[in-house]
Amino acid sequence: MEIVSTIALISINGTLLAQLISFLIFLWIINRIMFRPLQGVMAERKSFVETIKLDTAEAAADFERLTDELNAKESAVRREAEGLRQEREELGSREAAEIRGSTRQEIALIKEKTEIEIAAQIAEAGKHLEEESEALAISIMEKVLDRRLVP
């Protein structure tokens, strides 16, 4: 049963069957020793890369959330600081108004007291001036009349 052909490159005989069996055994051994472990390592690496991608996405989401929280806290602190600043300005304005009012009252009291003192000094000066003018008038009249006047 041998087919012999001068054109054919492969002859079909018993060695072909032995070669086919040895090739299949070789494939089975290579699959067990090399391809399955290699596929397992590739699957592990793929799952590791996927885990890293998920962790990265999770970290990015956490970063965004923390950034938003930080911005919210910052704006709240800014609002609180603005409120405190306005409160301090209002308090300062009220205290300044109170100080101005009390100072005006003190000025009014000092002015009134000074006016009273000046009026008293003017009255006293007027008395002395009147006495001096009387004495001066008498003295002038005595000199003009050339005699002593009796008051």
mmCIF file of the C-alpha atoms, coordinates in Angstrom:
data_MODEL
# 
_entry.id   MODEL 
# 
loop_
_atom_site.group_PDB 
_atom_site.id 
_atom_site.type_symbol 
_atom_site.label_atom_id 
_atom_site.label_alt_id 
_atom_site.label_comp_id 
_atom_site.label_asym_id 
_atom_site.label_entity_id 
_atom_site.label_seq_id 
_atom_site.pdbx_PDB_ins_code 
_atom_site.Cartn_x 
_atom_site.Cartn_y 
_atom_site.Cartn_z 
_atom_site.occupancy 
_atom_site.B_iso_or_equiv 
_atom_site.pdbx_formal_charge 
_atom_site.auth_seq_id 
_atom_site.auth_comp_id 
_atom_site.auth_asym_id 
_atom_site.auth_atom_id 
_atom_site.pdbx_PDB_model_num 
ATOM 1   C CA . MET A 1 1   ? 0.000   0.000   0.000  1.00 0.00 ? 1   MET A CA 1 
ATOM 2   C CA . GLU A 1 2   ? 2.514   2.400   -0.623 1.00 0.00 ? 2   GLU A CA 1 
ATOM 3   C CA . ILE A 1 3   ? 1.761   5.323   -2.759 1.00 0.00 ? 3   ILE A CA 1 
ATOM 4   C CA . VAL A 1 4   ? 4.772   6.514   -4.439 1.00 0.00 ? 4   VAL A CA 1 
ATOM 5   C CA . SER A 1 5   ? 4.758   9.521   -6.435 1.00 0.00 ? 5   SER A CA 1 
ATOM 6   C CA . THR A 1 6   ? 7.635   11.322  -7.849 1.00 0.00 ? 6   THR A CA 1 
ATOM 7   C CA . ILE A 1 7   ? 5.971   14.668  -7.611 1.00 0.00 ? 7   ILE A CA 1 
ATOM 8   C CA . ALA A 1 8   ? 4.861   14.472  -3.996 1.00 0.00 ? 8   ALA A CA 1 
ATOM 9   C CA . LEU A 1 9   ? 7.103   15.764  -1.278 1.00 0.00 ? 9   LEU A CA 1 
ATOM 10  C CA . ILE A 1 10  ? 5.451   13.766  1.468  1.00 0.00 ? 10  ILE A CA 1 
ATOM 11  C CA . SER A 1 11  ? 4.961   10.090  1.363  1.00 0.00 ? 11  SER A CA 1 
ATOM 12  C CA . ILE A 1 12  ? 2.145   8.615   3.391  1.00 0.00 ? 12  ILE A CA 1 
ATOM 13  C CA . ASN A 1 13  ? 3.389   5.625   5.343  1.00 0.00 ? 13  ASN A CA 1 
ATOM 14  C CA . GLY A 1 14  ? 3.828   4.481   8.977  1.00 0.00 ? 14  GLY A CA 1 
ATOM 15  C CA . THR A 1 15  ? 6.337   7.151   9.835  1.00 0.00 ? 15  THR A CA 1 
ATOM 16  C CA . LEU A 1 16  ? 3.786   9.841   9.175  1.00 0.00 ? 16  LEU A CA 1 
ATOM 17  C CA . LEU A 1 17  ? 1.559   8.326   11.811 1.00 0.00 ? 17  LEU A CA 1 
ATOM 18  C CA . ALA A 1 18  ? 4.489   8.111   14.260 1.00 0.00 ? 18  ALA A CA 1 
ATOM 19  C CA . GLN A 1 19  ? 5.424   11.695  13.518 1.00 0.00 ? 19  GLN A CA 1 
ATOM 20  C CA . LEU A 1 20  ? 1.825   12.812  14.032 1.00 0.00 ? 20  LEU A CA 1 
ATOM 21  C CA . ILE A 1 21  ? 1.622   10.993  17.377 1.00 0.00 ? 21  ILE A CA 1 
ATOM 22  C CA . SER A 1 22  ? 4.967   12.379  18.517 1.00 0.00 ? 22  SER A CA 1 
ATOM 23  C CA . PHE A 1 23  ? 3.881   15.893  17.425 1.00 0.00 ? 23  PHE A CA 1 
ATOM 24  C CA . LEU A 1 24  ? 0.659   15.611  19.426 1.00 0.00 ? 24  LEU A CA 1 
ATOM 25  C CA . ILE A 1 25  ? 2.598   14.361  22.470 1.00 0.00 ? 25  ILE A CA 1 
ATOM 26  C CA . PHE A 1 26  ? 4.999   17.253  21.996 1.00 0.00 ? 26  PHE A CA 1 
ATOM 27  C CA . LEU A 1 27  ? 2.052   19.733  21.854 1.00 0.00 ? 27  LEU A CA 1 
ATOM 28  C CA . TRP A 1 28  ? 0.529   18.201  24.979 1.00 0.00 ? 28  TRP A CA 1 
ATOM 29  C CA . ILE A 1 29  ? 3.851   18.464  26.861 1.00 0.00 ? 29  ILE A CA 1 
ATOM 30  C CA . ILE A 1 30  ? 4.507   22.025  25.646 1.00 0.00 ? 30  ILE A CA 1 
ATOM 31  C CA . ASN A 1 31  ? 0.951   22.972  26.614 1.00 0.00 ? 31  ASN A CA 1 
ATOM 32  C CA . ARG A 1 32  ? 1.423   21.539  30.116 1.00 0.00 ? 32  ARG A CA 1 
ATOM 33  C CA . ILE A 1 33  ? 4.918   22.845  30.720 1.00 0.00 ? 33  ILE A CA 1 
ATOM 34  C CA . MET A 1 34  ? 4.891   26.170  28.895 1.00 0.00 ? 34  MET A CA 1 
ATOM 35  C CA . PHE A 1 35  ? 1.574   27.514  27.619 1.00 0.00 ? 35  PHE A CA 1 
ATOM 36  C CA . ARG A 1 36  ? -0.627  26.956  30.683 1.00 0.00 ? 36  ARG A CA 1 
ATOM 37  C CA . PRO A 1 37  ? 1.845   28.533  33.152 1.00 0.00 ? 37  PRO A CA 1 
ATOM 38  C CA . LEU A 1 38  ? 2.457   31.344  30.683 1.00 0.00 ? 38  LEU A CA 1 
ATOM 39  C CA . GLN A 1 39  ? -1.285  31.922  30.340 1.00 0.00 ? 39  GLN A CA 1 
ATOM 40  C CA . GLY A 1 40  ? -1.596  31.866  34.143 1.00 0.00 ? 40  GLY A CA 1 
ATOM 41  C CA . VAL A 1 41  ? 1.161   34.488  34.516 1.00 0.00 ? 41  VAL A CA 1 
ATOM 42  C CA . MET A 1 42  ? -0.459  36.590  31.783 1.00 0.00 ? 42  MET A CA 1 
ATOM 43  C CA . ALA A 1 43  ? -3.839  36.323  33.520 1.00 0.00 ? 43  ALA A CA 1 
ATOM 44  C CA . GLU A 1 44  ? -2.255  37.338  36.843 1.00 0.00 ? 44  GLU A CA 1 
ATOM 45  C CA . ARG A 1 45  ? -0.563  40.317  35.223 1.00 0.00 ? 45  ARG A CA 1 
ATOM 46  C CA . LYS A 1 46  ? -3.773  41.299  33.490 1.00 0.00 ? 46  LYS A CA 1 
ATOM 47  C CA . SER A 1 47  ? -5.689  41.173  36.772 1.00 0.00 ? 47  SER A CA 1 
ATOM 48  C CA . PHE A 1 48  ? -2.845  43.087  38.477 1.00 0.00 ? 48  PHE A CA 1 
ATOM 49  C CA . VAL A 1 49  ? -2.995  45.801  35.795 1.00 0.00 ? 49  VAL A CA 1 
ATOM 50  C CA . GLU A 1 50  ? -6.794  45.952  36.117 1.00 0.00 ? 50  GLU A CA 1 
ATOM 51  C CA . THR A 1 51  ? -6.447  46.247  39.903 1.00 0.00 ? 51  THR A CA 1 
ATOM 52  C CA . ILE A 1 52  ? -3.955  49.070  39.469 1.00 0.00 ? 52  ILE A CA 1 
ATOM 53  C CA . LYS A 1 53  ? -6.301  50.807  37.008 1.00 0.00 ? 53  LYS A CA 1 
ATOM 54  C CA . LEU A 1 54  ? -9.202  50.475  39.467 1.00 0.00 ? 54  LEU A CA 1 
ATOM 55  C CA . ASP A 1 55  ? -7.016  51.724  42.347 1.00 0.00 ? 55  ASP A CA 1 
ATOM 56  C CA . THR A 1 56  ? -5.866  54.649  40.225 1.00 0.00 ? 56  THR A CA 1 
ATOM 57  C CA . ALA A 1 57  ? -9.441  55.540  39.306 1.00 0.00 ? 57  ALA A CA 1 
ATOM 58  C CA . GLU A 1 58  ? -10.442 55.184  42.961 1.00 0.00 ? 58  GLU A CA 1 
ATOM 59  C CA . ALA A 1 59  ? -7.529  57.390  44.053 1.00 0.00 ? 59  ALA A CA 1 
ATOM 60  C CA . ALA A 1 60  ? -8.473  59.987  41.432 1.00 0.00 ? 60  ALA A CA 1 
ATOM 61  C CA . ALA A 1 61  ? -12.070 59.944  42.686 1.00 0.00 ? 61  ALA A CA 1 
ATOM 62  C CA . ASP A 1 62  ? -10.845 60.283  46.287 1.00 0.00 ? 62  ASP A CA 1 
ATOM 63  C CA . PHE A 1 63  ? -8.575  63.136  45.208 1.00 0.00 ? 63  PHE A CA 1 
ATOM 64  C CA . GLU A 1 64  ? -11.497 64.919  43.535 1.00 0.00 ? 64  GLU A CA 1 
ATOM 65  C CA . ARG A 1 65  ? -13.704 64.336  46.582 1.00 0.00 ? 65  ARG A CA 1 
ATOM 66  C CA . LEU A 1 66  ? -11.020 65.606  48.963 1.00 0.00 ? 66  LEU A CA 1 
ATOM 67  C CA . THR A 1 67  ? -10.352 68.592  46.708 1.00 0.00 ? 67  THR A CA 1 
ATOM 68  C CA . ASP A 1 68  ? -14.061 69.422  46.699 1.00 0.00 ? 68  ASP A CA 1 
ATOM 69  C CA . GLU A 1 69  ? -14.224 69.057  50.496 1.00 0.00 ? 69  GLU A CA 1 
ATOM 70  C CA . LEU A 1 70  ? -11.155 71.240  50.886 1.00 0.00 ? 70  LEU A CA 1 
ATOM 71  C CA . ASN A 1 71  ? -12.631 73.890  48.592 1.00 0.00 ? 71  ASN A CA 1 
ATOM 72  C CA . ALA A 1 72  ? -15.909 73.774  50.504 1.00 0.00 ? 72  ALA A CA 1 
ATOM 73  C CA . LYS A 1 73  ? -14.093 74.115  53.849 1.00 0.00 ? 73  LYS A CA 1 
ATOM 74  C CA . GLU A 1 74  ? -11.974 76.941  52.446 1.00 0.00 ? 74  GLU A CA 1 
ATOM 75  C CA . SER A 1 75  ? -15.027 78.845  51.235 1.00 0.00 ? 75  SER A CA 1 
ATOM 76  C CA . ALA A 1 76  ? -16.743 78.261  54.599 1.00 0.00 ? 76  ALA A CA 1 
ATOM 77  C CA . VAL A 1 77  ? -13.692 79.574  56.442 1.00 0.00 ? 77  VAL A CA 1 
ATOM 78  C CA . ARG A 1 78  ? -13.530 82.572  54.093 1.00 0.00 ? 78  ARG A CA 1 
ATOM 79  C CA . ARG A 1 79  ? -17.209 83.324  54.726 1.00 0.00 ? 79  ARG A CA 1 
ATOM 80  C CA . GLU A 1 80  ? -16.674 82.990  58.467 1.00 0.00 ? 80  GLU A CA 1 
ATOM 81  C CA . ALA A 1 81  ? -13.621 85.247  58.303 1.00 0.00 ? 81  ALA A CA 1 
ATOM 82  C CA . GLU A 1 82  ? -15.595 87.806  56.281 1.00 0.00 ? 82  GLU A CA 1 
ATOM 83  C CA . GLY A 1 83  ? -18.390 87.674  58.863 1.00 0.00 ? 83  GLY A CA 1 
ATOM 84  C CA . LEU A 1 84  ? -15.879 88.143  61.694 1.00 0.00 ? 84  LEU A CA 1 
ATOM 85  C CA . ARG A 1 85  ? -14.265 91.032  59.827 1.00 0.00 ? 85  ARG A CA 1 
ATOM 86  C CA . GLN A 1 86  ? -17.625 92.736  59.333 1.00 0.00 ? 86  GLN A CA 1 
ATOM 87  C CA . GLU A 1 87  ? -18.518 92.098  62.978 1.00 0.00 ? 87  GLU A CA 1 
ATOM 88  C CA . ARG A 1 88  ? -15.205 93.613  64.110 1.00 0.00 ? 88  ARG A CA 1 
ATOM 89  C CA . GLU A 1 89  ? -15.727 96.606  61.817 1.00 0.00 ? 89  GLU A CA 1 
ATOM 90  C CA . GLU A 1 90  ? -19.213 97.159  63.219 1.00 0.00 ? 90  GLU A CA 1 
ATOM 91  C CA . LEU A 1 91  ? -17.912 96.791  66.779 1.00 0.00 ? 91  LEU A CA 1 
ATOM 92  C CA . GLY A 1 92  ? -15.083 99.210  66.024 1.00 0.00 ? 92  GLY A CA 1 
ATOM 93  C CA . SER A 1 93  ? -17.512 101.680 64.457 1.00 0.00 ? 93  SER A CA 1 
ATOM 94  C CA . ARG A 1 94  ? -19.797 101.471 67.480 1.00 0.00 ? 94  ARG A CA 1 
ATOM 95  C CA . GLU A 1 95  ? -16.901 101.939 69.889 1.00 0.00 ? 95  GLU A CA 1 
ATOM 96  C CA . ALA A 1 96  ? -15.604 104.858 67.808 1.00 0.00 ? 96  ALA A CA 1 
ATOM 97  C CA . ALA A 1 97  ? -19.071 106.433 67.855 1.00 0.00 ? 97  ALA A CA 1 
ATOM 98  C CA . GLU A 1 98  ? -19.273 105.943 71.633 1.00 0.00 ? 98  GLU A CA 1 
ATOM 99  C CA . ILE A 1 99  ? -15.819 107.466 72.083 1.00 0.00 ? 99  ILE A CA 1 
ATOM 100 C CA . ARG A 1 100 ? -16.757 110.395 69.811 1.00 0.00 ? 100 ARG A CA 1 
ATOM 101 C CA . GLY A 1 101 ? -19.990 110.893 71.761 1.00 0.00 ? 101 GLY A CA 1 
ATOM 102 C CA . SER A 1 102 ? -18.286 110.796 75.145 1.00 0.00 ? 102 SER A CA 1 
ATOM 103 C CA . THR A 1 103 ? -15.539 113.088 73.849 1.00 0.00 ? 103 THR A CA 1 
ATOM 104 C CA . ARG A 1 104 ? -18.141 115.543 72.562 1.00 0.00 ? 104 ARG A CA 1 
ATOM 105 C CA . GLN A 1 105 ? -19.835 115.470 75.955 1.00 0.00 ? 105 GLN A CA 1 
ATOM 106 C CA . GLU A 1 106 ? -16.527 116.089 77.684 1.00 0.00 ? 106 GLU A CA 1 
ATOM 107 C CA . ILE A 1 107 ? -15.775 118.923 75.270 1.00 0.00 ? 107 ILE A CA 1 
ATOM 108 C CA . ALA A 1 108 ? -19.227 120.409 75.907 1.00 0.00 ? 108 ALA A CA 1 
ATOM 109 C CA . LEU A 1 109 ? -18.682 120.159 79.691 1.00 0.00 ? 109 LEU A CA 1 
ATOM 110 C CA . ILE A 1 110 ? -15.216 121.702 79.435 1.00 0.00 ? 110 ILE A CA 1 
ATOM 111 C CA . LYS A 1 111 ? -16.580 124.442 77.164 1.00 0.00 ? 111 LYS A CA 1 
ATOM 112 C CA . GLU A 1 112 ? -19.430 125.166 79.573 1.00 0.00 ? 112 GLU A CA 1 
ATOM 113 C CA . LYS A 1 113 ? -17.078 125.183 82.555 1.00 0.00 ? 113 LYS A CA 1 
ATOM 114 C CA . THR A 1 114 ? -14.647 127.443 80.683 1.00 0.00 ? 114 THR A CA 1 
ATOM 115 C CA . GLU A 1 115 ? -17.456 129.807 79.671 1.00 0.00 ? 115 GLU A CA 1 
ATOM 116 C CA . ILE A 1 116 ? -18.576 130.023 83.309 1.00 0.00 ? 116 ILE A CA 1 
ATOM 117 C CA . GLU A 1 117 ? -15.003 130.696 84.440 1.00 0.00 ? 117 GLU A CA 1 
ATOM 118 C CA . ILE A 1 118 ? -14.533 133.312 81.732 1.00 0.00 ? 118 ILE A CA 1 
ATOM 119 C CA . ALA A 1 119 ? -17.846 134.955 82.638 1.00 0.00 ? 119 ALA A CA 1 
ATOM 120 C CA . ALA A 1 120 ? -16.774 135.017 86.298 1.00 0.00 ? 120 ALA A CA 1 
ATOM 121 C CA . GLN A 1 121 ? -13.390 136.451 85.367 1.00 0.00 ? 121 GLN A CA 1 
ATOM 122 C CA . ILE A 1 122 ? -15.051 139.055 83.144 1.00 0.00 ? 122 ILE A CA 1 
ATOM 123 C CA . ALA A 1 123 ? -17.446 139.990 85.973 1.00 0.00 ? 123 ALA A CA 1 
ATOM 124 C CA . GLU A 1 124 ? -14.564 140.233 88.425 1.00 0.00 ? 124 GLU A CA 1 
ATOM 125 C CA . ALA A 1 125 ? -12.524 142.206 85.940 1.00 0.00 ? 125 ALA A CA 1 
ATOM 126 C CA . GLY A 1 126 ? -15.550 144.438 85.380 1.00 0.00 ? 126 GLY A CA 1 
ATOM 127 C CA . LYS A 1 127 ? -15.775 145.015 89.158 1.00 0.00 ? 127 LYS A CA 1 
ATOM 128 C CA . HIS A 1 128 ? -12.094 145.846 89.406 1.00 0.00 ? 128 HIS A CA 1 
ATOM 129 C CA . LEU A 1 129 ? -12.342 147.965 86.303 1.00 0.00 ? 129 LEU A CA 1 
ATOM 130 C CA . GLU A 1 130 ? -15.293 149.824 87.774 1.00 0.00 ? 130 GLU A CA 1 
ATOM 131 C CA . GLU A 1 131 ? -13.456 150.397 91.055 1.00 0.00 ? 131 GLU A CA 1 
ATOM 132 C CA . GLU A 1 132 ? -10.323 151.462 89.206 1.00 0.00 ? 132 GLU A CA 1 
ATOM 133 C CA . SER A 1 133 ? -12.278 153.681 86.840 1.00 0.00 ? 133 SER A CA 1 
ATOM 134 C CA . GLU A 1 134 ? -14.000 155.311 89.818 1.00 0.00 ? 134 GLU A CA 1 
ATOM 135 C CA . ALA A 1 135 ? -10.701 155.854 91.545 1.00 0.00 ? 135 ALA A CA 1 
ATOM 136 C CA . LEU A 1 136 ? -9.213  157.155 88.325 1.00 0.00 ? 136 LEU A CA 1 
ATOM 137 C CA . ALA A 1 137 ? -12.187 159.445 87.728 1.00 0.00 ? 137 ALA A CA 1 
ATOM 138 C CA . ILE A 1 138 ? -11.901 160.828 91.266 1.00 0.00 ? 138 ILE A CA 1 
ATOM 139 C CA . SER A 1 139 ? -8.197  161.273 90.816 1.00 0.00 ? 139 SER A CA 1 
ATOM 140 C CA . ILE A 1 140 ? -8.707  163.096 87.522 1.00 0.00 ? 140 ILE A CA 1 
ATOM 141 C CA . MET A 1 141 ? -11.430 165.289 88.992 1.00 0.00 ? 141 MET A CA 1 
ATOM 142 C CA . GLU A 1 142 ? -9.269  166.167 91.979 1.00 0.00 ? 142 GLU A CA 1 
ATOM 143 C CA . LYS A 1 143 ? -6.457  167.142 89.699 1.00 0.00 ? 143 LYS A CA 1 
ATOM 144 C CA . VAL A 1 144 ? -8.722  169.116 87.435 1.00 0.00 ? 144 VAL A CA 1 
ATOM 145 C CA . LEU A 1 145 ? -10.439 170.859 90.333 1.00 0.00 ? 145 LEU A CA 1 
ATOM 146 C CA . ASP A 1 146 ? -7.327  171.087 92.361 1.00 0.00 ? 146 ASP A CA 1 
ATOM 147 C CA . ARG A 1 147 ? -8.955  170.014 95.561 1.00 0.00 ? 147 ARG A CA 1 
ATOM 148 C CA . ARG A 1 148 ? -9.867  166.937 97.511 1.00 0.00 ? 148 ARG A CA 1 
ATOM 149 C CA . LEU A 1 149 ? -13.256 165.311 96.879 1.00 0.00 ? 149 LEU A CA 1 
ATOM 150 C CA . VAL A 1 150 ? -15.142 163.561 99.603 1.00 0.00 ? 150 VAL A CA 1 
ATOM 151 C CA . PRO A 1 151 ? -16.839 160.461 98.531 1.00 0.00 ? 151 PRO A CA 1 
# 
